[in-house]
């Protein structure tokens, strides 16, 4: 028997001077449980889109060279439900916070 659709919505964000800011128009590699791999681009709200998954427990990892890898463990997907997964990222070493602020101002 096939259950109704369930999914996760992944959001990428970072904290700049204590404020959580969505990471927009940025490409990410997404890996779920080391087996499901996708290449997605964040929207204006930092969302990476909807990913349909069977019920279960997942680890979600998002990667981009500008940031340290973001990992969210123990993500529970329940039947017929959608879940928001917000992953806060930190800059990779060598990437300046001011550069990111300049990029935000240009967009």
N, CA, C and O atoms as CSV, one atom per row, in Angstrom:
chain,resi,resn,atom,element,x,y,z
A,1,UNK,N,N,0.839,-1.181,0.000
A,1,UNK,CA,C,0.000,0.000,0.000
A,1,UNK,C,C,0.887,1.248,0.000
A,1,UNK,O,O,1.853,1.342,0.757
A,2,UNK,N,N,0.542,2.186,-0.852
A,2,UNK,CA,C,1.313,3.420,-0.951
A,2,UNK,C,C,0.623,4.484,-0.113
A,2,UNK,O,O,-0.572,4.734,-0.267
A,3,UNK,N,N,1.401,5.117,0.790
A,3,UNK,CA,C,0.859,6.177,1.641
A,3,UNK,C,C,0.815,7.497,0.892
A,3,UNK,O,O,1.337,7.619,-0.216
A,4,UNK,N,N,0.201,8.457,1.497
A,4,UNK,CA,C,0.172,9.801,0.913
A,4,UNK,C,C,1.573,10.402,0.939
A,4,UNK,O,O,2.466,9.928,1.641
A,5,UNK,N,N,1.731,11.444,0.164
A,5,UNK,CA,C,3.039,12.061,-0.007
A,5,UNK,C,C,3.555,12.695,1.282
A,5,UNK,O,O,2.800,13.329,2.019
A,6,UNK,N,N,4.833,12.520,1.541
A,6,UNK,CA,C,5.510,13.202,2.636
A,6,UNK,C,C,6.830,13.731,2.093
A,6,UNK,O,O,7.406,13.169,1.162
A,7,UNK,N,N,7.300,14.826,2.691
A,7,UNK,CA,C,8.484,15.466,2.136
A,7,UNK,C,C,9.172,16.336,3.181
A,7,UNK,O,O,8.680,16.544,4.291
A,8,UNK,N,N,10.346,16.838,2.765
A,8,UNK,CA,C,11.041,17.853,3.549
A,8,UNK,C,C,11.269,19.066,2.653
A,8,UNK,O,O,11.428,18.934,1.439
A,9,UNK,N,N,11.282,20.242,3.265
A,9,UNK,CA,C,11.687,21.482,2.617
A,9,UNK,C,C,12.967,21.924,3.317
A,9,UNK,O,O,12.972,22.152,4.527
A,10,UNK,N,N,14.044,22.043,2.557
A,10,UNK,CA,C,15.333,22.421,3.133
A,10,UNK,C,C,15.546,23.925,2.939
A,10,UNK,O,O,15.319,24.464,1.856
A,11,UNK,N,N,15.982,24.582,3.999
A,11,UNK,CA,C,16.300,26.014,3.963
A,11,UNK,C,C,17.747,26.211,4.397
A,11,UNK,O,O,18.182,25.649,5.402
A,12,UNK,N,N,18.494,27.013,3.633
A,12,UNK,CA,C,19.884,27.337,3.970
A,12,UNK,C,C,19.948,28.767,4.495
A,12,UNK,O,O,19.413,29.684,3.873
A,13,UNK,N,N,20.600,28.956,5.635
A,13,UNK,CA,C,20.747,30.302,6.187
A,13,UNK,C,C,22.083,30.424,6.903
A,13,UNK,O,O,22.758,29.431,7.174
A,14,UNK,N,N,22.444,31.659,7.201
A,14,UNK,CA,C,23.652,31.921,7.992
A,14,UNK,C,C,23.363,33.079,8.930
A,14,UNK,O,O,22.463,33.884,8.690
A,15,UNK,N,N,24.135,33.149,9.995
A,15,UNK,CA,C,23.986,34.263,10.930
A,15,UNK,C,C,25.086,35.272,10.668
A,15,UNK,O,O,26.274,34.949,10.688
A,16,UNK,N,N,24.654,36.521,10.420
A,16,UNK,CA,C,25.598,37.619,10.240
A,16,UNK,C,C,25.263,38.649,11.312
A,16,UNK,O,O,24.167,39.209,11.343
A,17,UNK,N,N,26.240,38.884,12.190
A,17,UNK,CA,C,26.060,39.818,13.311
A,17,UNK,C,C,24.802,39.486,14.110
A,17,UNK,O,O,24.054,40.380,14.508
A,18,UNK,N,N,24.575,38.181,14.342
A,18,UNK,CA,C,23.467,37.724,15.174
A,18,UNK,C,C,22.118,37.642,14.485
A,18,UNK,O,O,21.129,37.269,15.116
A,19,UNK,N,N,22.055,37.988,13.190
A,19,UNK,CA,C,20.792,37.943,12.458
A,19,UNK,C,C,20.824,36.779,11.478
A,19,UNK,O,O,21.779,36.626,10.717
A,20,UNK,N,N,19.761,35.949,11.499
A,20,UNK,CA,C,19.679,34.819,10.573
A,20,UNK,C,C,19.227,35.329,9.208
A,20,UNK,O,O,18.156,35.922,9.078
A,21,UNK,N,N,20.057,35.090,8.194
A,21,UNK,CA,C,19.800,35.580,6.842
A,21,UNK,C,C,19.749,34.393,5.880
A,21,UNK,O,O,20.657,33.562,5.872
A,22,UNK,N,N,18.681,34.311,5.064
A,22,UNK,CA,C,18.622,33.229,4.077
A,22,UNK,C,C,19.776,33.338,3.085
A,22,UNK,O,O,20.173,34.437,2.697
A,23,UNK,N,N,20.299,32.206,2.686
A,23,UNK,CA,C,21.337,32.174,1.653
A,23,UNK,C,C,20.605,32.003,0.328
A,23,UNK,O,O,20.050,30.939,0.051
A,24,UNK,N,N,20.604,33.049,-0.485
A,24,UNK,CA,C,19.801,33.062,-1.705
A,24,UNK,C,C,20.635,32.851,-2.954
A,24,UNK,O,O,21.830,33.143,-2.986
A,25,UNK,N,N,19.976,32.336,-3.982
A,25,UNK,CA,C,20.573,32.140,-5.312
A,25,UNK,C,C,21.974,31.538,-5.238
A,25,UNK,O,O,22.910,32.034,-5.865
A,26,UNK,N,N,22.101,30.483,-4.480
A,26,UNK,CA,C,23.378,29.809,-4.289
A,26,UNK,C,C,23.204,28.327,-4.573
A,26,UNK,O,O,22.214,27.728,-4.155
A,27,UNK,N,N,24.155,27.732,-5.279
A,27,UNK,CA,C,24.089,26.309,-5.605
A,27,UNK,C,C,24.619,25.476,-4.451
A,27,UNK,O,O,25.626,25.817,-3.830
A,28,UNK,N,N,23.927,24.379,-4.173
A,28,UNK,CA,C,24.325,23.448,-3.117
A,28,UNK,C,C,24.253,22.018,-3.619
A,28,UNK,O,O,23.398,21.668,-4.433
A,29,UNK,N,N,25.162,21.202,-3.122
A,29,UNK,CA,C,25.035,19.756,-3.257
A,29,UNK,C,C,24.344,19.282,-1.992
A,29,UNK,O,O,24.750,19.635,-0.884
A,30,UNK,N,N,23.303,18.483,-2.158
A,30,UNK,CA,C,22.524,17.969,-1.038
A,30,UNK,C,C,22.686,16.455,-1.008
A,30,UNK,O,O,22.525,15.780,-2.025
A,31,UNK,N,N,23.009,15.928,0.178
A,31,UNK,CA,C,23.145,14.475,0.350
A,31,UNK,C,C,22.254,14.063,1.514
A,31,UNK,O,O,22.333,14.627,2.606
A,32,UNK,N,N,21.409,13.077,1.264
A,32,UNK,CA,C,20.494,12.578,2.291
A,32,UNK,C,C,20.841,11.126,2.580
A,32,UNK,O,O,20.807,10.278,1.688
A,33,UNK,N,N,21.174,10.848,3.838
A,33,UNK,CA,C,21.572,9.500,4.281
A,33,UNK,C,C,22.683,8.900,3.428
A,33,UNK,O,O,22.699,7.693,3.189
A,34,UNK,N,N,23.599,9.725,2.975
A,34,UNK,CA,C,24.753,9.279,2.176
A,34,UNK,C,C,24.369,8.527,0.913
A,34,UNK,O,O,25.224,7.882,0.305
A,35,UNK,N,N,23.090,8.592,0.494
A,35,UNK,CA,C,22.703,7.836,-0.699
A,35,UNK,C,C,21.942,8.687,-1.718
A,35,UNK,O,O,22.146,8.524,-2.921
A,36,UNK,N,N,21.087,9.571,-1.273
A,36,UNK,CA,C,20.335,10.420,-2.191
A,36,UNK,C,C,21.147,11.689,-2.402
A,36,UNK,O,O,21.451,12.406,-1.449
A,37,UNK,N,N,21.500,11.965,-3.661
A,37,UNK,CA,C,22.330,13.132,-3.959
A,37,UNK,C,C,21.611,14.013,-4.971
A,37,UNK,O,O,21.108,13.532,-5.986
A,38,UNK,N,N,21.571,15.315,-4.679
A,38,UNK,CA,C,20.929,16.281,-5.568
A,38,UNK,C,C,21.782,17.541,-5.646
A,38,UNK,O,O,22.549,17.845,-4.732
A,39,UNK,N,N,21.639,18.265,-6.747
A,39,UNK,CA,C,22.287,19.566,-6.912
A,39,UNK,C,C,21.163,20.587,-7.045
A,39,UNK,O,O,20.412,20.557,-8.020
A,40,UNK,N,N,21.039,21.499,-6.064
A,40,UNK,CA,C,19.917,22.425,-6.013
A,40,UNK,C,C,20.400,23.854,-5.829
A,40,UNK,O,O,21.489,24.089,-5.306
A,41,UNK,N,N,19.582,24.805,-6.263
A,41,UNK,CA,C,19.883,26.224,-6.096
A,41,UNK,C,C,18.845,26.847,-5.174
A,41,UNK,O,O,17.644,26.636,-5.344
A,42,UNK,N,N,19.314,27.612,-4.199
A,42,UNK,CA,C,18.395,28.223,-3.233
A,42,UNK,C,C,17.601,29.355,-3.877
A,42,UNK,O,O,18.095,30.073,-4.747
A,43,UNK,N,N,16.365,29.492,-3.425
A,43,UNK,CA,C,15.465,30.546,-3.903
A,43,UNK,C,C,15.670,31.810,-3.064
A,43,UNK,O,O,16.565,31.862,-2.219
A,44,UNK,N,N,14.846,32.815,-3.299
A,44,UNK,CA,C,14.950,34.086,-2.588
A,44,UNK,C,C,14.727,33.991,-1.097
A,44,UNK,O,O,15.150,34.874,-0.351
A,45,UNK,N,N,14.060,32.920,-0.640
A,45,UNK,CA,C,13.826,32.726,0.799
A,45,UNK,C,C,14.801,31.733,1.416
A,45,UNK,O,O,14.652,31.354,2.578
A,46,UNK,N,N,15.812,31.303,0.635
A,46,UNK,CA,C,16.798,30.342,1.123
A,46,UNK,C,C,16.369,28.892,0.965
A,46,UNK,O,O,17.111,27.981,1.333
A,47,UNK,N,N,15.172,28.669,0.417
A,47,UNK,CA,C,14.684,27.288,0.287
A,47,UNK,C,C,15.365,26.590,-0.884
A,47,UNK,O,O,15.640,27.184,-1.926
A,48,UNK,N,N,15.620,25.316,-0.667
A,48,UNK,CA,C,16.209,24.484,-1.710
A,48,UNK,C,C,15.164,23.577,-2.346
A,48,UNK,O,O,15.498,22.696,-3.139
A,49,UNK,N,N,13.920,23.791,-2.003
A,49,UNK,CA,C,12.849,23.035,-2.642
A,49,UNK,C,C,12.348,21.875,-1.819
A,49,UNK,O,O,12.799,21.619,-0.703
A,50,UNK,N,N,11.396,21.184,-2.415
A,50,UNK,CA,C,10.700,20.067,-1.782
A,50,UNK,C,C,11.345,18.760,-2.232
A,50,UNK,O,O,11.571,18.543,-3.422
A,51,UNK,N,N,11.636,17.899,-1.268
A,51,UNK,CA,C,12.190,16.585,-1.584
A,51,UNK,C,C,11.276,15.534,-0.969
A,51,UNK,O,O,11.153,15.448,0.253
A,52,UNK,N,N,10.639,14.739,-1.813
A,52,UNK,CA,C,9.761,13.665,-1.335
A,52,UNK,C,C,10.604,12.496,-0.835
A,52,UNK,O,O,11.569,12.090,-1.483
A,53,UNK,N,N,10.227,11.963,0.326
A,53,UNK,CA,C,10.966,10.857,0.942
A,53,UNK,C,C,9.987,9.886,1.597
A,53,UNK,O,O,8.908,10.289,2.032
A,54,UNK,N,N,10.358,8.616,1.666
A,54,UNK,CA,C,9.553,7.678,2.451
A,54,UNK,C,C,9.663,8.022,3.942
A,54,UNK,O,O,10.600,8.701,4.362
A,55,UNK,N,N,8.712,7.553,4.722
A,55,UNK,CA,C,8.797,7.738,6.177
A,55,UNK,C,C,10.139,7.215,6.662
A,55,UNK,O,O,10.666,6.240,6.127
A,56,UNK,N,N,10.683,7.864,7.670
A,56,UNK,CA,C,11.942,7.386,8.222
A,56,UNK,C,C,12.732,8.479,8.911
A,56,UNK,O,O,12.264,9.604,9.086
A,57,UNK,N,N,13.932,8.118,9.294
A,57,UNK,CA,C,14.866,8.999,9.987
A,57,UNK,C,C,16.021,9.290,9.031
A,57,UNK,O,O,16.589,8.374,8.437
A,58,UNK,N,N,16.362,10.564,8.886
A,58,UNK,CA,C,17.342,10.966,7.885
A,58,UNK,C,C,18.403,11.889,8.460
A,58,UNK,O,O,18.201,12.555,9.476
A,59,UNK,N,N,19.553,11.905,7.768
A,59,UNK,CA,C,20.595,12.899,7.978
A,59,UNK,C,C,20.698,13.678,6.674
A,59,UNK,O,O,20.865,13.094,5.603
A,60,UNK,N,N,20.596,15.009,6.774
A,60,UNK,CA,C,20.630,15.869,5.596
A,60,UNK,C,C,21.894,16.712,5.658
A,60,UNK,O,O,22.180,17.351,6.671
A,61,UNK,N,N,22.650,16.705,4.561
A,61,UNK,CA,C,23.904,17.453,4.488
A,61,UNK,C,C,23.850,18.352,3.250
A,61,UNK,O,O,23.504,17.894,2.161
A,62,UNK,N,N,24.195,19.647,3.422
A,62,UNK,CA,C,24.286,20.539,2.277
A,62,UNK,C,C,25.696,21.110,2.205
A,62,UNK,O,O,26.323,21.397,3.225
A,63,UNK,N,N,26.183,21.271,0.960
A,63,UNK,CA,C,27.579,21.662,0.760
A,63,UNK,C,C,27.701,22.717,-0.334
A,63,UNK,O,O,27.021,22.664,-1.358
A,64,UNK,N,N,28.589,23.677,-0.085
A,64,UNK,CA,C,28.960,24.710,-1.036
A,64,UNK,C,C,30.352,25.168,-0.622
A,64,UNK,O,O,30.616,25.322,0.571
A,65,UNK,N,N,31.252,25.390,-1.587
A,65,UNK,CA,C,32.634,25.751,-1.230
A,65,UNK,C,C,32.778,27.009,-0.371
A,65,UNK,O,O,33.766,27.144,0.351
A,66,UNK,N,N,31.809,27.936,-0.435
A,66,UNK,CA,C,31.883,29.164,0.364
A,66,UNK,C,C,31.614,28.916,1.845
A,66,UNK,O,O,31.946,29.750,2.688
A,67,UNK,N,N,31.009,27.761,2.163
A,67,UNK,CA,C,30.561,27.488,3.531
A,67,UNK,C,C,31.108,26.165,4.041
A,67,UNK,O,O,31.461,25.274,3.268
A,68,UNK,N,N,31.171,26.062,5.368
A,68,UNK,CA,C,31.440,24.758,5.968
A,68,UNK,C,C,30.204,23.902,5.726
A,68,UNK,O,O,29.090,24.423,5.659
A,69,UNK,N,N,30.391,22.604,5.596
A,69,UNK,CA,C,29.252,21.717,5.360
A,69,UNK,C,C,28.230,21.865,6.482
A,69,UNK,O,O,28.587,21.958,7.657
A,70,UNK,N,N,26.970,21.887,6.105
A,70,UNK,CA,C,25.886,21.961,7.084
A,70,UNK,C,C,25.219,20.612,7.197
A,70,UNK,O,O,24.840,20.018,6.187
A,71,UNK,N,N,25.071,20.121,8.413
A,71,UNK,CA,C,24.490,18.795,8.630
A,71,UNK,C,C,23.378,18.891,9.659
A,71,UNK,O,O,23.540,19.504,10.714
A,72,UNK,N,N,22.253,18.278,9.340
A,72,UNK,CA,C,21.135,18.180,10.281
A,72,UNK,C,C,20.837,16.691,10.430
A,72,UNK,O,O,20.487,16.012,9.464
A,73,UNK,N,N,20.983,16.195,11.666
A,73,UNK,CA,C,20.737,14.776,11.938
A,73,UNK,C,C,19.354,14.591,12.563
A,73,UNK,O,O,18.719,15.546,13.009
A,74,UNK,N,N,18.915,13.350,12.581
A,74,UNK,CA,C,17.638,12.970,13.203
A,74,UNK,C,C,16.447,13.739,12.628
A,74,UNK,O,O,15.562,14.171,13.366
A,75,UNK,N,N,16.436,13.903,11.306
A,75,UNK,CA,C,15.292,14.516,10.629
A,75,UNK,C,C,14.242,13.423,10.452
A,75,UNK,O,O,14.485,12.420,9.780
A,76,UNK,N,N,13.084,13.624,11.054
A,76,UNK,CA,C,12.024,12.610,11.009
A,76,UNK,C,C,11.021,12.976,9.921
A,76,UNK,O,O,10.490,14.086,9.897
A,77,UNK,N,N,10.770,12.028,9.024
A,77,UNK,CA,C,9.755,12.193,7.994
A,77,UNK,C,C,8.594,11.285,8.367
A,77,UNK,O,O,8.742,10.069,8.484
A,78,UNK,N,N,7.431,11.909,8.552
A,78,UNK,CA,C,6.226,11.168,8.950
A,78,UNK,C,C,5.262,11.096,7.770
A,78,UNK,O,O,5.269,11.963,6.896
A,79,UNK,N,N,4.444,10.068,7.758
A,79,UNK,CA,C,3.486,9.864,6.682
A,79,UNK,C,C,2.554,11.061,6.538
A,79,UNK,O,O,2.035,11.597,7.517
A,80,UNK,N,N,2.359,11.461,5.284
A,80,UNK,CA,C,1.427,12.537,4.915
A,80,UNK,C,C,1.764,13.882,5.534
A,80,UNK,O,O,0.869,14.703,5.738
A,81,UNK,N,N,3.027,14.129,5.839
A,81,UNK,CA,C,3.427,15.399,6.451
A,81,UNK,C,C,4.618,15.985,5.709
A,81,UNK,O,O,5.404,15.270,5.087
A,82,UNK,N,N,4.729,17.303,5.791
A,82,UNK,CA,C,5.939,17.965,5.294
A,82,UNK,C,C,6.664,18.551,6.502
A,82,UNK,O,O,6.038,18.971,7.476
A,83,UNK,N,N,7.972,18.571,6.422
A,83,UNK,CA,C,8.791,19.086,7.522
A,83,UNK,C,C,9.789,20.098,6.979
A,83,UNK,O,O,10.424,19.865,5.951
A,84,UNK,N,N,9.925,21.230,7.679
A,84,UNK,CA,C,10.945,22.218,7.338
A,84,UNK,C,C,12.251,21.821,8.005
A,84,UNK,O,O,12.281,21.499,9.193
A,85,UNK,N,N,13.329,21.845,7.232
A,85,UNK,CA,C,14.659,21.540,7.752
A,85,UNK,C,C,15.519,22.779,7.508
A,85,UNK,O,O,15.915,23.059,6.376
A,86,UNK,N,N,15.802,23.513,8.580
A,86,UNK,CA,C,16.598,24.731,8.472
A,86,UNK,C,C,18.030,24.394,8.874
A,86,UNK,O,O,18.285,23.916,9.980
A,87,UNK,N,N,18.955,24.652,7.960
A,87,UNK,CA,C,20.360,24.353,8.222
A,87,UNK,C,C,21.135,25.662,8.213
A,87,UNK,O,O,21.213,26.346,7.193
A,88,UNK,N,N,21.706,26.000,9.362
A,88,UNK,CA,C,22.521,27.208,9.485
A,88,UNK,C,C,23.961,26.864,9.129
A,88,UNK,O,O,24.537,25.907,9.647
A,89,UNK,N,N,24.525,27.664,8.238
A,89,UNK,CA,C,25.886,27.430,7.759
A,89,UNK,C,C,26.830,28.510,8.254
A,89,UNK,O,O,26.425,29.643,8.516
A,90,UNK,N,N,28.086,28.141,8.376
A,90,UNK,CA,C,29.152,29.080,8.716
A,90,UNK,C,C,30.064,29.217,7.512
A,90,UNK,O,O,30.249,28.273,6.743
A,91,UNK,N,N,30.627,30.397,7.360
A,91,UNK,CA,C,31.563,30.635,6.268
A,91,UNK,C,C,32.754,29.685,6.352
A,91,UNK,O,O,33.235,29.352,7.436
A,92,UNK,N,N,33.210,29.264,5.191
A,92,UNK,CA,C,34.443,28.485,5.133
A,92,UNK,C,C,35.591,29.436,5.464
A,92,UNK,O,O,35.487,30.642,5.241
A,93,UNK,N,N,36.661,28.903,5.985
A,93,UNK,CA,C,37.791,29.779,6.319
A,93,UNK,C,C,38.299,30.436,5.036
A,93,UNK,O,O,38.374,29.808,3.980
A,94,UNK,N,N,38.638,31.695,5.157
A,94,UNK,CA,C,39.133,32.431,3.998
A,94,UNK,C,C,38.059,33.248,3.303
A,94,UNK,O,O,38.387,34.083,2.460
A,95,UNK,N,N,36.774,33.038,3.625
A,95,UNK,CA,C,35.698,33.832,3.029
A,95,UNK,C,C,35.301,34.890,4.048
A,95,UNK,O,O,34.923,34.563,5.173
A,96,UNK,N,N,35.385,36.133,3.664
A,96,UNK,CA,C,35.138,37.229,4.598
A,96,UNK,C,C,33.655,37.561,4.682
A,96,UNK,O,O,32.945,37.537,3.677
A,97,UNK,N,N,33.199,37.869,5.882
A,97,UNK,CA,C,31.809,38.272,6.115
A,97,UNK,C,C,31.461,39.524,5.308
A,97,UNK,O,O,30.342,39.650,4.811
A,98,UNK,N,N,32.402,40.438,5.178
A,98,UNK,CA,C,32.157,41.668,4.440
A,98,UNK,C,C,31.878,41.379,2.968
A,98,UNK,O,O,31.060,42.056,2.345
A,99,UNK,N,N,32.558,40.371,2.408
A,99,UNK,CA,C,32.328,40.004,1.013
A,99,UNK,C,C,30.892,39.531,0.812
A,99,UNK,O,O,30.263,39.864,-0.192
A,100,UNK,N,N,30.377,38.763,1.755
A,100,UNK,CA,C,29.004,38.280,1.670
A,100,UNK,C,C,28.029,39.456,1.767
A,100,UNK,O,O,27.044,39.507,1.031
A,101,UNK,N,N,28.302,40.400,2.675
A,101,UNK,CA,C,27.437,41.574,2.803
A,101,UNK,C,C,27.432,42.392,1.518
A,101,UNK,O,O,26.384,42.895,1.114
A,102,UNK,N,N,28.591,42.534,0.868
A,102,UNK,CA,C,28.668,43.254,-0.401
A,102,UNK,C,C,27.829,42.552,-1.463
A,102,UNK,O,O,27.129,43.202,-2.239
A,103,UNK,N,N,27.900,41.222,-1.494
A,103,UNK,CA,C,27.134,40.444,-2.470
A,103,UNK,C,C,25.625,40.655,-2.234
A,103,UNK,O,O,24.864,40.806,-3.189
A,104,UNK,N,N,25.201,40.664,-0.965
A,104,UNK,CA,C,23.794,40.898,-0.636
A,104,UNK,C,C,23.345,42.267,-1.107
A,104,UNK,O,O,22.231,42.420,-1.608
A,105,UNK,N,N,24.204,43.263,-0.949
A,105,UNK,CA,C,23.857,44.635,-1.340
A,105,UNK,C,C,23.740,44.767,-2.868
A,105,UNK,O,O,22.945,45.568,-3.360
A,106,UNK,N,N,24.524,43.988,-3.609
A,106,UNK,CA,C,24.500,44.040,-5.070
A,106,UNK,C,C,23.262,43.357,-5.625
A,106,UNK,O,O,22.757,43.761,-6.673
A,107,UNK,N,N,22.759,42.325,-4.943
A,107,UNK,CA,C,21.607,41.555,-5.444
A,107,UNK,C,C,20.323,42.262,-5.305
A,107,UNK,O,O,19.280,41.730,-5.685
